[in-house]
Amino acid sequence: MQATADAVKSALGDKGQGSKPGPFDRGYQPDPEASKESQGGDDSRPPGKQAPMPDKPIDDILADGTPYKPAGKFEGRVWLITGGDSGIGRATAILAALEGANVSIVYLSKEQKDAEETRDYITQKTQGRSKVLLLPLDVKVEANAIKAVEETVANFGRIDVLFNNAAQQLENHDITTLDSKQWEETFQVNMHHMFYFSKAALPYLKKNKGANIVNNASVNAFIGRPDLLDYTSTKGSIVAFTRALAMQQAEHDIRVNAIAPGPIVTPLVPSTFSKENLSQLNSGPLGRPGQPVEMATCIIFLASWDASYVTGNTLHANGGQYVH
């Protein structure tokens, strides 16, 4: 379950006392061996599971150790989030709910435990004021996008924010050994699902003033990561898709933006990276990987009225790995 504020404050307070750095401290590094084993070892596959992670991602505690302070940004509004059971999707679902939204989260059935823990945590933190709809659906199937949208509207009456977040990645170091099926499936999960969900949701988004779409891209689209050729290619496509869809829908006052995270502590990372890559998560300019909450706050900004004059943009939250 999500680390409590006291636990995080304690970790931050240990800095300089001989203990390992806390999750927001320079030098912080989730244990590569334990992280990999938590996802099943060297044969692990995406998307990974958050529940068994030994170094828990931080969802709603800020870098200064204080809890996220909501301001009612989404009272009476509804979010639909793909991959909302864990990682960045989970943290975003939590913050959106704290801001007053009801939330639908789409996930694979094998991630049921993570999804239920996310729902239960939101229920606890909001004292039941924000409702969570669990939708175990494969995002690769267009009919499932239509179903997710229709069930969200049936349960909550509307959709105001679509966060296209679900993704997969697998390491590969040579295009000649990159399996064509993997290439196609990575595009289906990462890119095609954004087309399916955006297409299905837009008729409902257009009914609500301030409705918008946020897409999850990646710093890798800008640095060209060689060991994630298919993943990196999908993320570049997402940036272009975001820009084009924003220009297409501007006349309807539907904003479309993207976020391009750097390395973040999520279950996708240990379930897909080698131990060697996992040992380098703190090699960026800030000397640590990011936490899901640090992406979720950016997504909340993009989806809120605070960003009412922002569309077609990609927000770079990457710890300084790339400056645009």
Secondary structure, 3 states (H helix, E strand, C coil): CCCCHHHHHHHHHCCCCCCCCCCCCCCCCCCHHHHHHHCCHHHCCCCCCCCCCCCCCCCCECCCCCECCCCCCCCCCEEEEECCCCHHHHHHHHHHHHCCCEEEEEECHHHHHHHHHHHHHHHHHHCCCCCEEEEECCCCCHHHHHHHHHHHHHHHCCCCEEEECCCCCCCCCCHHHCCHHHHHHHHHHHHHHHHHHHHHHHHHHCCCCCCEEEEECCCHHHHCCCCCHHHHHHHHHHHHHHHHHHHHHHHHCCEEEEEEECCECCCHHHHHCCHHHHCCCCCCCCCCCECHHHHHHHHHHHHCHHHCCCCCCEEEECCCCCCC
